[in-house]
Amino acid sequence: MSVRVRFAPSPTGQVHIGNIRAAIFNWLFARHEGGSFLLRIEDTDQQRSTPEAIATLLEVMQWLGLDFDEEALYQSSQRQKHLQAAEKLRSLGHVYSDGPDAASQAMVFRIPWQAEELCEGIQEQGAMRMKIHPEQPVQISHKGLRFAAVSKKGAAVPDSACLAGFKNLQVYDSEGRQIFVLQEHIEEILRDGRQFSLENAVELRFTRRSISYVDQVKGEMSKPLDSMRDLVIVRGDGSPVFHPANVVDDISQAVTHIIRGDDHVENSFRHLLLFACLGAKPPVYAHLPMIVNAAGKPYSKRDGDAFVGEFRDKGFLPHTLFNYLSLLGWSPGDDREKMSREELVQAFSLQRCLHSSAQVDIVKMGALNALYIAEMEPGEFVAQCREFVQHLPWGKELDEDYFAKVCAFMQSRLKRFVDVEQWQYFFGEDYQRDEKFCGKQLSDDNTLAALKALQEKLAALPEFSAANIEASIHEASDEFNIRRGRLNQPIRAAVTGIGTGAGIYETLELLGKEKSIARLNLSAK
């Protein structure tokens, strides 16, 4: 069977890098396997999934080159199929109604009592004994069990679980007497809706069953049925919830593999049961590690840029973001960090996805972006820089030839296009200065004297070239007993006002003799 994977976002505005990382992994897997990458837009929340939010999502996918192979499926168009599936589950005895009144009865999916007959992943784990608190009666009905667990301090903790979680259930009181056997009443509970309330119960004895599957990233995954509850699949207002909609759409699109964040692991156990009860073969699951911050917490806006649009606005290239997010939670098995799209497709496999959380490193992403920027064609680089500077007050009317020279000089040193705002010192005298840096570099009298002498040396140069400028700076340094190289930062403070930039000799050459000397003169006074 050909591989079919899907990216199924719920567009609500900006696109988080965690969501688009899942899309990238799905795309890479589909392309590696020669399968299909599908887009499903889960737009059932009409208040949040606006046309503008959907347009933003599609534009981001286009920017990153995430092309999908079939027409996008809008979940809202599937509503009738979702409701039909719920009715099918009801007809098979897997649904009961629940709610405060008849007019607002929700449809609840009951985890099947004979679960192992329907789902291959159901396994018996052996006999269990569970202590419960006698203060709360044990309530047993077709909706499951309600009881009070016992906290470490002996307090009653209200709890509940699905009926299927308690195969061969026996209930015992404080004197060790058996006061209830579920098997004797299971038929009337399921068929007639009979309910039981058991006082003074202190222990539940039952056969534990679990639902298991092999995750392509996390390995063997298992969850006891006695830790699960029945779940609402259609609200009281008649609208389907996420669970049946998700499963029915996966069946409709013939999805073979579901690759998504590990925040969906709990949903997968429930969805396996829904697939089984609907008579459909479940897909293969692969849950990706979460993207986290330095503290190991889910990466969010408070940690910095968290949305694709923010990275683009800062001047990160689509190749950079695609490359970086591909390696965020996956490894090619070697030390490569800069990989072309073709190399990523060829190397990608789910088995090489990492098990642990993936931490965002903005510094590393910036360094990767610098590599891609350095490879740009000069004309493309100039055009991109112009797009950023034209929105700056000083970038409206620039000499194009000089601007192109500055771009050529700075291209190999730029990490993000937004940083072109720091180039202001090339184009005028009203530029921002780092006063703390300048104050530190231009406070020593001997340094200022050396800068004063340097002005005269630069003025006497027959050719204002980087090599001659370097020689003049060395002469001034020697005359004032300043170690060679130590005068560079004070010069940078004087002529650019900031502590970072390109080589200072070449910077002075590009600024020109007149401008360089004038700025040194102002700083040396």
ABEGO torsion letter per residue (X at the ends): XBBBBBBBBBBAEBBBAAAAAAAAAAAAAAAAAGBBBBBBBBAABAAABBAAAAAAAAAAAAAAGBBBABBBBBAAAAAAAAAAAAAAAAAAGABBBBEABAAABBBBBBBBABAAAABAABBBAEBBBBBBBAABBBBBBAAEBBBBBBBAAGBBBBBBBBAAABBGBBBBBAAGBBABBAAAAAAAAAAAGBBBBBBGBABBBBBBBBBBBBBAAAEBBBBBAAABBBBBABBAAGBBBAAAAAAAAAAAAGBABBBBBAAAAAAAAAAAAAAAAAGBBBBBBBBBBBBBBAAGBBBBAAAEBABAAAAAAAGBBAAAAAAAAAABGBBAGBABABBBAAAAAAABBAAABBABBBBBBAAAAAAAAAAAAAABBAAAAAAAAAAAAAABAAAABBBAAAAAAAAAAAAAABABAAAAAAAAAAABABBBBBAAAAAAAAABAAAAAAAAAAAAAAAABABBBAAAAAAAAAAAAAAAGBBBGAAAAAAAAAAAGBABEBBAAAAAAAAEAAAAAAAAAAAAX
